[in-house]
Amino acid sequence: MIRIDAIWLCVEPLDMRVGTEAALTRVVNVFGSARPHHAYLFANRRANRMKAIVHDGIGVWLAARRLNAGKFAWPRDAAPTMALTRAQLDALVLGLPWKGVGEAGVITTL
């Protein structure tokens, strides 16, 4: 299992054709550095595909997810980066409205 201590979301879209090196370059450009045990999330312009890059302390992992229907609840008019909780990440990858997920996993707003 890969240890993840912090989860970061990048609001600006990423071309899903990019590989590990280009995604890592985007992380460094947007966040300043790729920290060990941090996950960085990106979506495409239509928000139906997502990539996550994780620095595990030794190397980097790149994962992709695609929704067959619908879109990820991706912020558009927000700060360039956002921190997420684990509960928010779990809701996001399912395509649920993650912004309202509270500490106990309860959705408080839609």
C-alpha positions, 0 to 999 in steps of 0.5 A, spaced: 500 500 500 502 506 498 502 511 504 499 518 502 499 523 508 496 529 503 492 530 497 492 536 493 487 538 487 490 542 481 484 546 478 487 547 471 485 542 466 491 537 464 492 533 457 490 526 459 495 524 454 501 526 458 505 521 461 509 521 468 514 526 466 510 531 464 505 530 470 511 531 475 513 537 471 506 540 472 506 538 479 513 542 480 510 548 476 504 548 480 505 546 487 513 548 487 515 541 489 513 534 489 513 532 496 514 525 499 507 521 501 503 527 497 498 525 492 496 530 486 490 530 482 488 533 475 482 532 471 481 533 463 477 539 461 471 535 460 472 533 467 470 525 466 478 523 466 482 524 472 490 522 473 493 522 480 501 522 481 503 520 488 511 521 490 512 515 495 519 517 497 523 513 492 519 514 485 512 516 483 506 513 481 501 515 476 494 512 476 488 514 471 481 514 472 475 515 467 468 515 468 463 512 463 458 517 465 457 523 468 463 528 470 467 529 476 465 534 481 471 539 479 472 546 481 472 551 476 472 558 479 477 556 485 484 557 487 489 554 483 490 548 488 486 545 494 487 540 499 482 534 500 481 530 506 481 522 505 473 522 505 473 528 500 477 524 495 473 517 496 467 521 494 471 525 488 473 518 485 466 516 485 463 522 481 460 524 488 459 532 490 465 531 495 465 539 497 460 538 502 463 531 505 465 533 512 469 529 518 464 524 519 463 522 511 456 526 512 454 530 506 452 537 509 451 541 502 450 539 495 
